[in-house]
Amino acid sequence: MLSNYNTSLELLEVVQREQLYKKLLLQLKKDFDLANVPIQISMDVTPTELKSLLHEKIYFLIVEKFPEYLNLLYVVDISENEVKKIAPSDAVDVAAEVAFLLLKREWQKVWYKAKYSS
């Protein structure tokens, strides 16, 4: 069920209700690996921990490894227009917004695969 979500946790609750949380974690691992950005996501991570982990990782990439951050956005296929809509503020707030965009895009991928694969 794809719809508008207001927060990362709200989105992750829907993912759990749809019983696709593990597939979302696998998709995240896959795309981070494809972007050559190491991240440690255990399969028993809670939604709150996942949100924090992604926020911290994206913040680190923005501040310390900007080319890798851009590559991750490209691999995950986050719309440039969506990123441009983020109000300029400090890196912590931007990282939270980008983490939310990343989760929305990854959820979209997982949902479509689950709904339309044979």
N, C-alpha and C positions, 0 to 999 in steps of 0.2 A: 504494500500500500504506500504509494508515493504521494506525499502531500507536503504542505508547508510546515516546517518545524521551527520553533523559536529558540531552542537550545540544543546543545549536543546531548545532554542527558535525556531530553524528551525524545530525540531521534533514537537513541540507544534503547530506550524502553520499548519503542515500536519494533525495533530489530529483534529484541528478545521475545516479544509477543509473537512475532512471525516465525520464531525459532530459526533464525538465520544468523545469530550472533557469532557462532564459530566460523561460518563462511565469511562473515565480515572481517573477522580477525585474520583469516587466511588471505583474503584479498588485500588487506593492509600490508601484511608481511610481503606478499608477492610484489606489490607496487613499490614499496620501500626498497626491496632488493633490486628491482629493475632500475630504480633511480640511483642505485649504488649508495644508499643512505642506510647505514646499519641501525637497526632498532630491535630491541629485545621485547617481544610481546609474548607473554605466556598465554596458553589457551584457557587458563582459569582466572584471567584478569577481570576484575569487576568493571562495569561501565564507568564508574567514577574514577577508578585508577586509570582506565584507558584514556579518558578525557584528559586527565592530568599529564599522562605520559606523552600524548600527542602534542599538547600545549607546550610542554617543556622542550620537546624535540624540535618543534617548529621555531620556537623562540631561539634556541641554540643555533639553528640553521640560519635564521635571519641575521643574527648578531655576528656569528663566527664564520659561517660557510654559505654566503649568499648564492654563489653559483650552484651549489648542491640544492639549495632551497628552490631556486628557479627550475632546476631539472626535475625535482620532485613534483612541482606544480604541473610541469609538462607531462610527465609520465602518468600522473593521476588524472590528467585532463581537466584541470580546474580552469574555468573560463576566465580569460584575462579581464573581461568586463566585470565579472563578479569581484575579482580582487581589487579592481579600481574603485568599486563602490564602497570599499572599506574606508571609513573616515580616518584621515591621518591623525594618529595619536602616538602614544609610546609603543615600543616594540612588544610589550607584554599584551596589550589589548589587540594589536594587529595579529599576533600569534594565536590568540584565542579565536578570533574571527576566522583566520585561515584554517585552524584545526576544525572548526565547524563546517566550513566549505569542503574540506577534505573528507570529513565523515559523510556529508551529504552525497558527495560524488561517489564515494566507495559504496555507500548503501544503494545508490541508484544502480551501480554495476551488479551488485549481488542480487538485488530484487529482480532485475530484468533476466539475469541468468536463471534464477529459480523459477520465474514465471514462464519463460519461453523456451527453456531447454527441454529436450525430449528425454 
